[in-house]
Amino acid sequence: TSTATSTTMTTSTITTSTLTATTTTTTTSTATSTTTTTSTGTTTTISSTTTSSSTSTLTSTTTSTSSSTSTTTSTSTATSTTTTTSSSTSTTTTTSSSTSTRTSTTTTSTTSTTTSSTSRTSTTTTTSSSTRTSTTTSTTTTSSTTTSTTSRTSTTTTSSTSTRTTTTTSSSTSSTTSTSTTSRTTTTTTTSTSTTTSTTTLPVPCDASVVNSGSVDGTDCTGKIHGQTCTVHCRYGYQGSSQVYTCAGTSDAAALEPLTAIILCEAIECVGAGPEGTDNTSCVGKTVGEYCTVSCPSGQGYVPASELYECEADGLWHGGGGPACTKRPCPSSGLPLGSGIDTSACDGLVAGETCTVGCGAGYELGPTTTVSCSLAGAFEGLAPTCALAECVDFPAEFSGPAVEHTCAGVLYGEICAAYCAQGYVGQAEEMQCGVTLEGNAPNCTAVPCSANFPYGEGVDALFCNGTATNEICQMRCVTGYEPVPGLDDAVVCGADGSFASTDFRCQPGTCSDLVLANPAVKSNCQSKLYGERCIMSCADGYEGDPLVLDCSSPAYGSFLFVDANGQVPNDTSIHCAGQECTVNIPKKLGVVHDCVGKVTGETCTATSDVGFDYDSGSGPTVLSCSPDGSFTGDL
């Protein structure tokens, strides 16, 4: 039982006008609901009738000058008692009364009785009376304080089984102060009554243990009752199809169906542990949650290493990526030894690999041998026999005439000398036979010849000046001369500083004959020697100025006729005009012609005149103007 009391006092003085208004509203509603439930041969009927009647009267009075005092007192009393006996009968009665005129009183009383005859009857009656008076002023000052305490007491007794007690207490305190230019009073009264009667039967759940096992998870079926379904599946680490079961039968005798369809769950076996090429034999047949060791293959020359793997529910092995398997290296200290042996191809060799051992630089390349790195990490094999090699790779200078040396046949590591040959000057150098002949070859300069220079008429002896040892001079003739055909013009400077003997000779140059295709031009420029002159003039029957030409040599070995300007002449270098023919012009009776005005070299035609015929066997005649000024031809 709990009681809460709240008192609020409001005082206000104001105002200016009076207004009175009264409004009354009445509302009545009735709702009837009937529910029938049949379970296990028992029929239960629940009838519910609700009647609501509401009357509301609103009176509002406003006076120009007003003095108002409002006191609100609220008292709430709640009593709740629940008793359960073996008769399984429950009755609940609730009464609520509330009055408000800024004065509010609420009383709630609840009594509940329950028996175990599998029928429960609940009756609830609620009576509510509410009267509310309110005053409102347009200018408002509000102070609000709320204190709430809730207390509820509930007692439940089940024959020889259990007792439960719950206590709830509610207390509320509120203080409000308002000032307003408008005042309104409202009174509301509400009365309602509700009665509910219900009967409930509790079902028996199905037994879930029949679908639970070490590999099968049936926890979803725990607590399932008649008509409900659940799903059974394989536990972690197992694989198989899931199965849906139904809790069937009656509410007090239910069982899971179909029990003939118990699912089959097999343990998941992981395969393929570790990277390709590793030894995972200890992982065969392992299932989820188990471990195995993956190691490097034995007997293949690998450095021992291993990695731990776990078989997980996805059917795969999970670990650190596999052991790092590396072949055993063979130490260089185990390689075969010997003079000149080259073992560089065996550096970094690991177990199972082979290499070729030969002779190093400076040694004769004899037969090579094969050396292997064993699975235990040791070299196995014999060394070849190596002998010192002769130097054969000489500098390019050694193949020329300027350098002589003592390096032929020297062996690797030996020393020799190189020096300048006769006709050359320079510092001698020391050389050593290494992989190649090492050292700088001497810098030898050829000595120019100073004796036995070529000489003779027209020979240019100075042209070979500066020709040095073993160099060749192509002898030349001075201007106006040309070499005599068929003689060698090359002469060699010997190592003794003199030119070799030669039969080279020169002769005066001859200009080629001037050839003219124009019949109006003629010349006497034939068989002329260098420096001689000739004339180019007009032929007989032509008139024009002549041209004087010289036999000259514009380039070495070339002899040509040129004019005073150095130009080589041609058919048009002079202009020659023909003379008019006036002798033997046709004058026979019955003959006509076009020969008047023709000049040397031109032709004309004579034909029969009008009224005349040609004699038998005759016809038109062509006449030529000759250089002597007469026409020639048979008329």
Secondary structure as UniProt FT lines:
FT   STRAND          2..14
FT   STRAND          19..39
FT   TURN            40..41
FT   STRAND          42..62
FT   STRAND          66..85
FT   TURN            86..87
FT   STRAND          92..99
FT   STRAND          104..115
FT   STRAND          145..158
FT   TURN            159..161
FT   STRAND          162..175
FT   STRAND          185..196
FT   HELIX           208..211
FT   STRAND          216..217
FT   HELIX           219..221
FT   TURN            222..223
FT   TURN            226..227
FT   STRAND          229..234
FT   TURN            236..237
FT   STRAND          238..239
FT   STRAND          243..250
FT   TURN            251..252
FT   STRAND          253..257
FT   HELIX           259..261
FT   STRAND          266..267
FT   TURN            276..277
FT   HELIX           281..283
FT   TURN            284..285
FT   TURN            288..289
FT   STRAND          291..295
FT   TURN            298..299
FT   STRAND          306..311
FT   TURN            313..314
FT   STRAND          317..318
FT   HELIX           332..334
FT   TURN            339..340
FT   STRAND          341..342
FT   HELIX           344..346
FT   TURN            347..348
FT   TURN            351..352
FT   STRAND          354..359
FT   TURN            361..362
FT   STRAND          369..373
FT   TURN            375..376
FT   STRAND          379..380
FT   HELIX           396..399
FT   STRAND          403..405
FT   TURN            408..409
FT   TURN            412..413
FT   STRAND          415..420
FT   TURN            422..423
FT   STRAND          424..425
FT   STRAND          429..433
FT   STRAND          437..438
FT   STRAND          445..446
FT   TURN            457..458
FT   HELIX           461..464
FT   TURN            465..466
FT   TURN            469..470
FT   STRAND          472..474
FT   TURN            479..480
FT   STRAND          481..483
FT   TURN            485..486
FT   STRAND          490..493
FT   TURN            495..496
FT   STRAND          498..499
FT   STRAND          506..508
FT   TURN            519..520
FT   STRAND          521..523
FT   TURN            530..531
FT   STRAND          533..538
FT   TURN            540..541
FT   STRAND          542..543
FT   STRAND          547..555
FT   TURN            556..557
FT   STRAND          558..562
FT   TURN            564..565
FT   TURN            571..572
FT   STRAND          577..578
FT   TURN            589..590
FT   STRAND          591..593
FT   TURN            596..597
FT   TURN            600..601
FT   STRAND          603..608
FT   TURN            610..611
FT   TURN            616..617
FT   STRAND          621..625
FT   TURN            627..628
FT   STRAND          630..632
//
